Amino acid sequence: MSAAVPYWRLSNFYFFYFALLGATAPFLGLYFEHLGFSAARIGELVALPMLMRCIAPNLWGWLGDVSGRRLAIVRLGALCTLGAFTLILLGKSFAWLALVMILHAFFWHAILPQLEVITLAHLHEQSARYARIRLWGSIGFICTVIGLGVLFQRVSLDAYPWALILIMCGIVLGSFWVPSATPTMVADSSQADSGFLRQLRRPGVLAFFACVGLMQLSHGPYYTFLSIHLEALGYSRGVIGLLWALGVVAEIILFLVMARVLARFSLRAILAASFLLAAVRWLLLGYFAEHLAVLLLAQLMHAATFGSFHVAAVHFVQRSFGSHQQGQGQALYATLAGVGGALGALYAGYSWNSLGADATFAIASLAALAAAVIIAIPLQEERA
């Protein structure tokens, strides 16, 4: 990286931020199951933090654009996330856990959209190198899923909240090491003076955000019930942690070559391929997860269903909005992801016992396929 880019400071924060995701995505559902909640209640509890992405990113994104104090928002969000989550130590009822999920998520979802703007501002014209910073988030995810997978084979899941609190402390400390930066890039001169709503109403942008919602909806069964699904099939928690880690290893490898992928293919082509591979992946997980070889292949496809999708999406937002709209653009991306993720967790929770794992993942596959169709339409228009 260039000397002007605070590579390690930014990478350190991504490491701890996504380490927290590595602690929640594979193990939160297992923890709630450990507490005795049904599949429907688990789906609701997992959906609540995602629903907060409908509110929090837009509020904090608007505040960041208006005030310009994005780093202050990141630090405040980190501190309040830690403070709110420690309330989980005081009770284990459904209502209390729902409150904790809502409160800590309101502040947690303030962080990433602002951090993305800060990171891209530091990179300036080197935005294609974003993936090399973001890969440290994947490394943090891997360290967490493997470490906690081994830990929870030896100790009770009662220790789970303390593990999350420790990671949140790392996020707080990392936030005070990140230097501030102000975005200067705009996609083009016309976008610099265009309003946020005017840019949003462009057909390609609307199609993109619809696809973001569908893609995250398709991830509902994956993030809510995959660990429970695999444990029911006889996989140990240590193996489950390794399987989650495998997906993120594939994601890291993709991040390392993503600059070349972005140079060769359009963002829409990358997104379309990501959606199609997601549709295939969910069918493999739903119908063939008992076969280890198929399961390994499905986890390797995480490189597309998250890795290429996320990088292309972040770049799409950056190119679609002006410098004074970046916070709102990234926040809207997070919001639509939250809406889709929450709906995905809810439908998965209600269908898991009634329809079964295979049908639940089949619905996810249809959602991803619909996103591929929608994003392909602008591709046809551009060729014409």
WOWOSUL-V739239 format. One record per residue. N is the residue number from 0. RES is the residue in one letter. PHI is phi in whole degrees, -180 to 180 (* if undefined). BURIAL is 1 if it has 9 or more other ideal C-beta (glycine too) atoms within 8 Angstrom, else 0. D_LAST is the distance of its C-alpha to the last C-alpha in whole Angstrom. Layout:
N | RES | PHI | BURIAL | D_LAST
N | RES | PHI | BURIAL | D_LAST
This chain:
0 | M | * | 0 | 39
1 | S | -64 | 0 | 40
2 | A | -63 | 0 | 43
3 | A | -75 | 0 | 42
4 | V | -97 | 1 | 40
5 | P | -75 | 0 | 42
6 | Y | -56 | 0 | 41
7 | W | -73 | 0 | 44
8 | R | -67 | 1 | 45
9 | L | -69 | 1 | 41
10 | S | -62 | 1 | 41
11 | N | -59 | 1 | 45
12 | F | -69 | 1 | 43
13 | Y | -60 | 1 | 40
14 | F | -57 | 1 | 43
15 | F | -74 | 1 | 45
16 | Y | -61 | 1 | 42
17 | F | -84 | 1 | 41
18 | A | -63 | 1 | 44
19 | L | -65 | 1 | 45
20 | L | -64 | 1 | 41
21 | G | -67 | 1 | 43
22 | A | -86 | 1 | 46
23 | T | -94 | 1 | 45
24 | A | -57 | 1 | 42
25 | P | -83 | 1 | 44
26 | F | -115 | 1 | 47
27 | L | -65 | 1 | 47
28 | G | -62 | 1 | 47
29 | L | -63 | 1 | 50
30 | Y | -65 | 1 | 52
31 | F | -66 | 1 | 51
32 | E | -64 | 1 | 52
33 | H | -59 | 1 | 55
34 | L | -80 | 0 | 56
35 | G | 99 | 0 | 56
36 | F | -82 | 1 | 53
37 | S | -76 | 0 | 51
38 | A | -60 | 1 | 48
39 | A | -63 | 1 | 47
40 | R | -67 | 1 | 49
41 | I | -62 | 1 | 47
42 | G | -59 | 1 | 44
43 | E | -68 | 1 | 45
44 | L | -66 | 1 | 46
45 | V | -70 | 1 | 43
46 | A | -71 | 1 | 41
47 | L | -59 | 1 | 43
48 | P | -61 | 1 | 42
49 | M | -69 | 1 | 38
50 | L | -63 | 1 | 38
51 | M | -65 | 1 | 40
52 | R | -70 | 1 | 36
53 | C | -77 | 1 | 35
54 | I | -112 | 1 | 38
55 | A | -59 | 1 | 39
56 | P | -61 | 1 | 36
57 | N | -69 | 1 | 35
58 | L | -63 | 1 | 39
59 | W | -71 | 1 | 39
60 | G | -64 | 1 | 36
61 | W | -63 | 1 | 36
62 | L | -63 | 1 | 40
63 | G | -65 | 1 | 39
64 | D | -68 | 1 | 36
65 | V | -73 | 0 | 39
66 | S | -87 | 0 | 42
67 | G | 76 | 0 | 40
68 | R | -96 | 0 | 43
69 | R | -67 | 1 | 40
70 | L | -67 | 1 | 43
71 | A | -63 | 0 | 46
72 | I | -67 | 1 | 44
73 | V | -60 | 1 | 43
74 | R | -67 | 1 | 47
75 | L | -62 | 1 | 48
76 | G | -61 | 1 | 45
77 | A | -65 | 1 | 47
78 | L | -64 | 1 | 50
79 | C | -72 | 1 | 50
80 | T | -60 | 1 | 48
81 | L | -62 | 1 | 51
82 | G | -62 | 0 | 54
83 | A | -69 | 1 | 52
84 | F | -71 | 1 | 52
85 | T | -62 | 0 | 55
86 | L | -64 | 1 | 56
87 | I | -64 | 1 | 55
88 | L | -74 | 0 | 59
89 | L | -95 | 0 | 60
90 | G | -171 | 0 | 59
91 | K | -130 | 0 | 58
92 | S | -74 | 0 | 57
93 | F | -60 | 0 | 54
94 | A | -63 | 0 | 54
95 | W | -68 | 1 | 55
96 | L | -64 | 1 | 52
97 | A | -62 | 1 | 50
98 | L | -63 | 1 | 51
99 | V | -63 | 1 | 51
100 | M | -61 | 1 | 47
101 | I | -68 | 1 | 46
102 | L | -65 | 1 | 48
103 | H | -69 | 1 | 47
104 | A | -70 | 1 | 44
105 | F | -57 | 1 | 43
106 | F | -87 | 1 | 44
107 | W | -62 | 1 | 43
108 | H | -78 | 1 | 39
109 | A | -78 | 1 | 40
110 | I | -80 | 1 | 40
111 | L | -63 | 1 | 37
112 | P | -58 | 1 | 34
113 | Q | -70 | 1 | 37
114 | L | -65 | 1 | 37
115 | E | -62 | 1 | 34
116 | V | -65 | 1 | 33
117 | I | -62 | 1 | 37
118 | T | -63 | 1 | 35
119 | L | -66 | 1 | 32
120 | A | -68 | 1 | 34
121 | H | -65 | 1 | 37
122 | L | -76 | 1 | 34
123 | H | 54 | 0 | 32
124 | E | -76 | 0 | 30
125 | Q | -96 | 0 | 31
126 | S | -61 | 1 | 29
127 | A | -65 | 1 | 28
128 | R | -89 | 1 | 31
129 | Y | -53 | 1 | 32
130 | A | -60 | 1 | 31
131 | R | -74 | 1 | 35
132 | I | -83 | 1 | 36
133 | R | -63 | 1 | 35
134 | L | -63 | 1 | 36
135 | W | -69 | 1 | 40
136 | G | -64 | 1 | 39
137 | S | -66 | 1 | 38
138 | I | -64 | 1 | 42
139 | G | -62 | 1 | 43
140 | F | -60 | 1 | 42
141 | I | -62 | 1 | 43
142 | C | -57 | 1 | 47
143 | T | -73 | 1 | 47
144 | V | -65 | 1 | 46
145 | I | -70 | 1 | 48
146 | G | -62 | 1 | 51
147 | L | -73 | 1 | 51
148 | G | -60 | 1 | 51
149 | V | -68 | 1 | 54
150 | L | -60 | 1 | 56
151 | F | -80 | 1 | 55
152 | Q | -81 | 0 | 57
153 | R | -106 | 0 | 60
154 | V | -125 | 0 | 60
155 | S | -71 | 0 | 59
156 | L | -67 | 1 | 56
157 | D | -61 | 0 | 58
158 | A | -81 | 1 | 58
159 | Y | -58 | 1 | 54
160 | P | -58 | 1 | 54
161 | W | -67 | 0 | 56
162 | A | -64 | 1 | 53
163 | L | -67 | 1 | 51
164 | I | -63 | 1 | 53
165 | L | -62 | 0 | 54
166 | I | -65 | 1 | 50
167 | M | -63 | 1 | 49
168 | C | -63 | 1 | 52
169 | G | -63 | 1 | 50
170 | I | -63 | 1 | 47
171 | V | -61 | 1 | 50
172 | L | -63 | 1 | 51
173 | G | -64 | 1 | 48
174 | S | -65 | 1 | 47
175 | F | -86 | 0 | 49
176 | W | -102 | 0 | 48
177 | V | -78 | 1 | 45
178 | P | -83 | 0 | 45
179 | S | -78 | 0 | 43
180 | A | -160 | 0 | 40
181 | T | -114 | 0 | 38
182 | P | -66 | 1 | 34
183 | T | -121 | 0 | 33
184 | M | -83 | 1 | 29
185 | V | -129 | 0 | 26
186 | A | -65 | 1 | 23
187 | D | -163 | 0 | 22
188 | S | -66 | 0 | 25
189 | S | -69 | 0 | 23
190 | Q | -74 | 1 | 23
191 | A | -63 | 1 | 27
192 | D | -103 | 0 | 28
193 | S | -86 | 0 | 26
194 | G | -73 | 0 | 27
195 | F | -61 | 1 | 27
196 | L | -66 | 0 | 26
197 | R | -64 | 0 | 24
198 | Q | -66 | 1 | 22
199 | L | -65 | 1 | 22
200 | R | -77 | 0 | 21
201 | R | -62 | 1 | 17
202 | P | -54 | 0 | 15
203 | G | -65 | 1 | 14
204 | V | -71 | 1 | 18
205 | L | -62 | 1 | 19
206 | A | -62 | 1 | 18
207 | F | -60 | 1 | 19
208 | F | -68 | 1 | 22
209 | A | -63 | 1 | 22
210 | C | -69 | 1 | 22
211 | V | -60 | 1 | 25
212 | G | -61 | 1 | 27
213 | L | -66 | 1 | 26
214 | M | -63 | 1 | 26
215 | Q | -71 | 1 | 30
216 | L | -59 | 1 | 31
217 | S | -66 | 1 | 30
218 | H | -83 | 1 | 33
219 | G | -53 | 1 | 36
220 | P | -64 | 1 | 38
221 | Y | -65 | 1 | 37
222 | Y | -78 | 1 | 39
223 | T | -93 | 1 | 41
224 | F | -127 | 1 | 43
225 | L | -60 | 1 | 42
226 | S | -63 | 1 | 45
227 | I | -64 | 1 | 47
228 | H | -61 | 1 | 45
229 | L | -70 | 1 | 46
230 | E | -65 | 1 | 50
231 | A | -66 | 0 | 50
232 | L | -84 | 0 | 49
233 | G | 104 | 0 | 52
234 | Y | -79 | 0 | 50
235 | S | -78 | 0 | 52
236 | R | -65 | 1 | 51
237 | G | -64 | 1 | 51
238 | V | -66 | 1 | 49
239 | I | -61 | 1 | 47
240 | G | -61 | 1 | 47
241 | L | -65 | 1 | 46
242 | L | -67 | 1 | 43
243 | W | -61 | 1 | 41
244 | A | -63 | 1 | 42
245 | L | -58 | 1 | 40
246 | G | -60 | 1 | 37
247 | V | -77 | 1 | 37
248 | V | -60 | 1 | 38
249 | A | -62 | 1 | 35
250 | E | -63 | 1 | 33
251 | I | -63 | 1 | 35
252 | I | -59 | 1 | 34
253 | L | -65 | 1 | 31
254 | F | -57 | 1 | 32
255 | L | -66 | 1 | 33
256 | V | -110 | 0 | 30
257 | M | -65 | 1 | 27
258 | A | -60 | 1 | 27
259 | R | -70 | 0 | 26
260 | V | -65 | 1 | 24
261 | L | -64 | 1 | 22
262 | A | -72 | 0 | 22
263 | R | -96 | 0 | 20
264 | F | -120 | 0 | 18
265 | S | -72 | 0 | 16
266 | L | -62 | 1 | 17
267 | R | -67 | 1 | 15
268 | A | -65 | 1 | 15
269 | I | -64 | 1 | 19
270 | L | -64 | 1 | 19
271 | A | -60 | 1 | 18
272 | A | -64 | 1 | 20
273 | S | -62 | 1 | 23
274 | F | -67 | 1 | 23
275 | L | -64 | 1 | 23
276 | L | -67 | 1 | 26
277 | A | -63 | 1 | 27
278 | A | -59 | 1 | 27
279 | V | -70 | 1 | 29
280 | R | -60 | 1 | 31
281 | W | -66 | 1 | 33
282 | L | -66 | 1 | 33
283 | L | -62 | 1 | 35
284 | L | -69 | 1 | 37
285 | G | -76 | 1 | 38
286 | Y | -111 | 1 | 39
287 | F | -132 | 1 | 40
288 | A | -68 | 1 | 42
289 | E | -72 | 0 | 45
290 | H | -92 | 0 | 44
291 | L | -59 | 0 | 44
292 | A | -61 | 0 | 42
293 | V | -67 | 1 | 39
294 | L | -63 | 1 | 40
295 | L | -63 | 1 | 40
296 | L | -62 | 1 | 36
297 | A | -61 | 1 | 35
298 | Q | -71 | 1 | 36
299 | L | -64 | 1 | 35
300 | M | -71 | 1 | 31
301 | H | -61 | 1 | 32
302 | A | -56 | 1 | 31
303 | A | -92 | 1 | 27
304 | T | -69 | 1 | 28
305 | F | -119 | 1 | 30
306 | G | -57 | 1 | 29
307 | S | -66 | 1 | 26
308 | F | -62 | 1 | 25
309 | H | -66 | 1 | 27
310 | V | -63 | 1 | 26
311 | A | -64 | 1 | 23
312 | A | -67 | 1 | 23
313 | V | -61 | 1 | 26
314 | H | -68 | 1 | 24
315 | F | -61 | 1 | 21
316 | V | -64 | 1 | 23
317 | Q | -61 | 1 | 25
318 | R | -80 | 0 | 22
319 | S | -94 | 1 | 21
320 | F | -131 | 1 | 24
321 | G | -74 | 1 | 27
322 | S | -63 | 1 | 30
323 | H | -88 | 0 | 32
324 | Q | -118 | 1 | 30
325 | Q | -62 | 1 | 30
326 | G | -62 | 1 | 33
327 | Q | -67 | 1 | 31
328 | G | -65 | 1 | 28
329 | Q | -66 | 1 | 29
330 | A | -67 | 1 | 32
331 | L | -66 | 1 | 29
332 | Y | -58 | 1 | 28
333 | A | -64 | 1 | 31
334 | T | -66 | 1 | 32
335 | L | -65 | 1 | 29
336 | A | -64 | 1 | 30
337 | G | -67 | 1 | 34
338 | V | -60 | 1 | 33
339 | G | -63 | 1 | 31
340 | G | -64 | 1 | 34
341 | A | -65 | 1 | 37
342 | L | -63 | 1 | 35
343 | G | -65 | 1 | 35
344 | A | -65 | 1 | 38
345 | L | -68 | 1 | 40
346 | Y | -65 | 1 | 38
347 | A | -65 | 1 | 39
348 | G | -64 | 1 | 43
349 | Y | -80 | 1 | 43
350 | S | -96 | 1 | 42
351 | W | -58 | 1 | 43
352 | N | -83 | 0 | 47
353 | S | -81 | 0 | 46
354 | L | -104 | 0 | 43
355 | G | 99 | 0 | 43
356 | A | -64 | 1 | 42
357 | D | -64 | 0 | 39
358 | A | -68 | 1 | 38
359 | T | -63 | 1 | 38
360 | F | -71 | 1 | 35
361 | A | -65 | 1 | 34
362 | I | -62 | 1 | 33
363 | A | -61 | 1 | 31
364 | S | -63 | 1 | 29
365 | L | -64 | 1 | 28
366 | A | -64 | 1 | 27
367 | A | -66 | 1 | 25
368 | L | -64 | 1 | 23
369 | A | -62 | 1 | 22
370 | A | -64 | 1 | 21
371 | A | -63 | 1 | 19
372 | V | -65 | 0 | 17
373 | I | -63 | 1 | 16
374 | I | -71 | 1 | 15
375 | A | -76 | 1 | 13
376 | I | -63 | 1 | 11
377 | P | -61 | 1 | 10
378 | L | -60 | 1 | 9
379 | Q | -65 | 0 | 6
380 | E | -65 | 0 | 5
381 | E | -67 | 0 | 5
382 | R | -65 | 0 | 4
383 | A | -67 | 0 | 0
